[in-house]
Amino acid sequence: MIKNQLKILKESIPDEVTLVAVSKTKPNTAILEAYEVGQRDFGENKVQEMVAKYEVLPKDIKWHMIGHLQRNKIKYMAHFVHLIHAVDSLKLLLEIDKQAKKHQRIINCLLQIRIAQEDTKFGLPMTEITNLLASDEFKQLEHIQIVGLMGMASFTDDFDQVRKEFKALKEFYTTLDKLPATNNFKLDTISMGMSGDYKIAIEEGSSMIRVGSAIFGVRNYIA
């Protein structure tokens, strides 16, 4: 079933859109089934679970950390994580840079922008982003690179609202994209859209979508 669902999904999205298969709570067998038909980008929201999977699954998998991240967990994944999606503070960036330096690598990151009208959503207000990027502390970071923005729309059946939020994120991305690229700031990714709204997100300019249930089925909750 996973192979068929994945094939149908990939045929429905443009080639230039990266599909991150959200594999959180899913067993390794399910990930391998997707891997066998060419899927390489997988998303996890818990560091411990991602590390356990990394250790036993093929090493050419690109692991995306898509969940809210605690600073004290970064050290466990700093040697292999491909992209961190939910960076929402300068303090978090400082710790990512510190841990990446230990492994002599640069970790790509997305700044999470708060676009939803929900208090439960994380993310930076757009007004704070330019201040962060202009700060001396940010300019001194040598082991991270901001490659794009990420945002999660409101959980609602009002798709006009969802579209409005995605459109606002794309407009803000376009504004930041006009800034000069630096060693730690070069935008090429706008990550928005999940199983329930990825079609709208793509229409509004998303270049990366995070899809779980449309590939793997209903999530299995684990302790």
RODO-2510 file (C-alpha; in nm, 4 decimals, decimal comma):
residues 223
     n   res          X          Y          Z
     1     m     0,0000     0,0000     0,0000
     2     i     0,2798     0,2439     0,0916
     3     k     0,4472     0,2016    -0,2463
     4     n     0,1237     0,2677    -0,4324
     5     q     0,0328     0,5696    -0,2186
     6     l     0,3791     0,7135    -0,2648
     7     k     0,3685     0,6632    -0,6399
     8     i     0,0293     0,8354    -0,6672
     9     l     0,1477     1,1252    -0,4509
    10     k     0,4693     1,1798    -0,6445
    11     e     0,2808     1,1814    -0,9719
    12     s     0,0566     1,4588    -0,8387
    13     i     0,3304     1,7037    -0,7366
    14     p     0,5744     1,9005    -0,9545
    15     d     0,9270     1,7643    -0,9955
    16     e     1,0752     2,0733    -0,8305
    17     v     0,8842     2,0121    -0,5045
    18     t     1,0720     1,8037    -0,2471
    19     l     0,8577     1,5450    -0,0718
    20     v     0,9492     1,4755     0,2905
    21     a     0,7826     1,1532     0,4012
    22     v     0,6843     1,2056     0,7648
    23     s     0,7811     0,8755     0,9216
    24     k     0,7380     0,9629     1,2883
    25     t     0,5994     0,6677     1,4889
    26     k     0,6285     0,4457     1,1812
    27     p     0,8299     0,1187     1,1926
    28     n     1,1486     0,0691     0,9963
    29     t     0,9703    -0,1751     0,7669
    30     a     0,7392     0,1020     0,6494
    31     i     1,0310     0,3366     0,5875
    32     l     1,2139     0,0679     0,3904
    33     e     0,9080     0,0090     0,1749
    34     a     0,9112     0,3757     0,0785
    35     y     1,2888     0,3666     0,0387
    36     e     1,2636     0,0782    -0,2083
    37     v     1,0718     0,2974    -0,4525
    38     g     1,3175     0,5831    -0,4337
    39     q     1,2071     0,7941    -0,1368
    40     r     1,5093     0,9381     0,0445
    41     d     1,3804     1,2330     0,2490
    42     f     1,2150     1,1345     0,5784
    43     g     1,0900     1,3545     0,8606
    44     e     1,0882     1,2849     1,2341
    45     n     0,9716     1,5010     1,5246
    46     k     1,1588     1,3307     1,8104
    47     v     1,5366     1,3221     1,8183
    48     q     1,5581     0,9907     2,0050
    49     e     1,3407     0,8142     1,7500
    50     m     1,5290     0,9634     1,4574
    51     v     1,8664     0,8612     1,6014
    52     a     1,7467     0,5037     1,6537
    53     k     1,6302     0,4841     1,2923
    54     y     1,9456     0,6454     1,1567
    55     e     2,1604     0,3834     1,3251
    56     v     1,9976     0,0873     1,1475
    57     l     1,8568     0,2221     0,8207
    58     p     2,0452     0,3014     0,4953
    59     k     2,2928     0,5846     0,5335
    60     d     2,1861     0,7675     0,2174
    61     i     1,8555     0,8610     0,3809
    62     k     1,8225     1,2362     0,4357
    63     w     1,6804     1,2875     0,7841
    64     h     1,4716     1,5979     0,8460
    65     m     1,4029     1,7142     1,2016
    66     i     1,0550     1,8621     1,1692
    67     g     0,9392     1,8826     1,5303
    68     h     0,9890     2,1474     1,7965
    69     l     1,3506     2,1093     1,9038
    70     q     1,5048     2,1367     2,2507
    71     r     1,8593     2,2688     2,2625
    72     n     1,9884     1,9843     2,4797
    73     k     1,8905     1,7268     2,2142
    74     i     2,0833     1,8758     1,9223
    75     k     2,4099     1,7031     2,0135
    76     y     2,2591     1,3591     1,9482
    77     m     2,1818     1,4289     1,5815
    78     a     2,4370     1,6958     1,4883
    79     h     2,6586     1,4466     1,3045
    80     f     2,3958     1,3357     1,0543
    81     v     2,0790     1,5489     1,0394
    82     h     2,0160     1,6777     0,6861
    83     l     1,7831     1,9701     0,7591
    84     i     1,6331     2,1204     1,0742
    85     h     1,2909     2,2666     0,9917
    86     a     1,1688     2,4313     1,3101
    87     v     1,4304     2,6850     1,4151
    88     d     1,2452     2,9511     1,6126
    89     s     1,5081     3,1355     1,8144
    90     l     1,8613     3,2705     1,8005
    91     k     1,9472     3,0616     2,1078
    92     l     1,8593     2,7475     1,9136
    93     l     2,0750     2,8565     1,6204
    94     l     2,3675     2,9226     1,8529
    95     e     2,3475     2,5697     1,9922
    96     i     2,3116     2,4126     1,6473
    97     d     2,6205     2,6031     1,5355
    98     k     2,8111     2,4892     1,8453
    99     q     2,7284     2,1223     1,7920
   100     a     2,7885     2,1358     1,4151
   101     k     3,1344     2,2807     1,4769
   102     k     3,2242     1,9754     1,6857
   103     h     3,1627     1,7579     1,3792
   104     q     3,3235     2,0024     1,1355
   105     r     3,0098     2,0357     0,9276
   106     i     2,7495     2,2936     0,8349
   107     i     2,3886     2,2158     0,9282
   108     n     2,1171     2,3539     0,7042
   109     c     1,8207     2,5113     0,8830
   110     l     1,4811     2,6615     0,8116
   111     l     1,3452     2,9481     1,0164
   112     q     0,9959     2,8629     1,1372
   113     i     0,7579     3,1523     1,0832
   114     r     0,4347     3,1716     1,2766
   115     i     0,1588     3,2146     1,0186
   116     a    -0,1295     3,0297     1,1863
   117     q    -0,3982     3,1938     1,3967
   118     e    -0,3451     2,9379     1,6743
   119     d    -0,1670     2,9787     2,0066
   120     t    -0,0452     2,6181     1,9908
   121     k     0,1759     2,6798     1,6866
   122     f     0,5438     2,7619     1,7338
   123     g     0,7427     3,0026     1,5220
   124     l     0,8882     3,3500     1,5023
   125     p     0,6792     3,6528     1,4119
   126     m     0,7878     3,7933     1,0765
   127     t     0,8837     4,1199     1,2442
   128     e     1,1569     3,9438     1,4446
   129     i     1,3218     3,7667     1,1519
   130     t     1,4950     4,0668     0,9978
   131     n     1,6327     4,1654     1,3382
   132     l     1,7711     3,8156     1,3893
   133     l     1,9363     3,8090     1,0474
   134     a     2,0881     4,1532     1,1026
   135     s     2,2294     4,0729     1,4464
   136     d     2,6037     4,0456     1,5028
   137     e     2,5561     3,7114     1,6772
   138     f     2,3921     3,5612     1,3705
   139     k     2,6552     3,6983     1,1330
   140     q     2,9282     3,5231     1,3318
   141     l     2,7760     3,1747     1,2966
   142     e     2,9930     2,9651     1,0656
   143     h     2,8465     2,6161     1,1009
   144     i     2,4836     2,6767     1,0133
   145     q     2,3153     2,7978     0,6995
   146     i     1,9639     2,9358     0,6749
   147     v     1,8361     2,7872     0,3493
   148     g     1,4696     2,8786     0,3773
   149     l     1,1511     2,9274     0,5749
   150     m     0,8937     2,6884     0,7180
   151     g     0,5379     2,7551     0,8268
   152     m     0,2336     2,5588     0,9379
   153     a    -0,1130     2,6825     0,8502
   154     s    -0,4070     2,6863     1,0903
   155     f    -0,5804     2,3537     1,1461
   156     t    -0,9139     2,4486     0,9957
   157     d    -1,1629     2,3588     0,7236
   158     d    -1,1515     2,7188     0,6064
   159     f    -0,9207     2,6724     0,3087
   160     d    -0,9410     3,0412     0,2236
   161     q    -0,7712     3,1072     0,5571
   162     v    -0,5105     2,8399     0,4869
   163     r    -0,4386     2,9870     0,1442
   164     k    -0,4101     3,3361     0,2959
   165     e    -0,1514     3,2129     0,5472
   166     f     0,0547     3,0319     0,2838
   167     k     0,0409     3,3363     0,0589
   168     a     0,1706     3,5568     0,3418
   169     l     0,4629     3,3214     0,4008
   170     k     0,5540     3,3164     0,0317
   171     e     0,5420     3,6976     0,0149
   172     f     0,7706     3,7228     0,3163
   173     y     1,0062     3,4654     0,1631
   174     t     1,0217     3,6746    -0,1539
   175     t     1,1130     3,9801     0,0527
   176     l     1,3958     3,7999     0,2327
   177     d     1,5170     3,6426    -0,0905
   178     k     1,6112     3,9899    -0,2105
   179     l     1,8666     4,0218     0,0696
   180     p     2,2264     3,9487    -0,0316
   181     a     2,3357     3,5899     0,0221
   182     t     2,6074     3,5296     0,2814
   183     n     2,8030     3,2294     0,4064
   184     n     2,5219     3,1400     0,6452
   185     f     2,2178     3,2769     0,4613
   186     k     2,1146     3,1594     0,1153
   187     l     1,7467     3,0890     0,0560
   188     d     1,6284     2,8110    -0,1737
   189     t     1,3516     2,6383     0,0229
   190     i     1,0020     2,7298     0,1341
   191     s     0,8565     2,4428     0,3363
   192     m     0,4796     2,4544     0,3778
   193     g     0,2027     2,2043     0,3278
   194     m     0,1106     1,8730     0,4909
   195     s    -0,1250     1,5866     0,4063
   196     g    -0,4392     1,7972     0,4350
   197     d    -0,3247     2,1144     0,2628
   198     y    -0,0182     2,0418     0,0484
   199     k    -0,2052     2,1041    -0,2782
   200     i    -0,2891     2,4592    -0,1687
   201     a     0,0672     2,5074    -0,0449
   202     i     0,2121     2,4071    -0,3820
   203     e    -0,0255     2,6428    -0,5595
   204     e     0,1033     2,9218    -0,3342
   205     g     0,4690     2,8490    -0,4036
   206     s     0,5862     2,5756    -0,1660
   207     s     0,9037     2,3945    -0,2700
   208     m     0,8923     2,1341     0,0088
   209     i     0,5962     1,9470     0,1574
   210     r     0,5789     1,7246     0,4655
   211     v     0,3375     1,4355     0,4155
   212     g     0,2724     1,1455     0,6506
   213     s    -0,0780     0,9981     0,6592
   214     a    -0,1242     1,0269     0,2812
   215     i     0,1712     0,7877     0,2479
   216     f     0,1768     0,5702     0,5580
   217     g    -0,1858     0,5848     0,6659
   218     v    -0,3168     0,6871     1,0070
   219     r    -0,0430     0,7641     1,2563
   220     n     0,0503     0,5062     1,5173
   221     y     0,0879     0,6802     1,8502
   222     i     0,3632     0,5525     2,0756
   223     a     0,4786     0,6471     2,4223
***
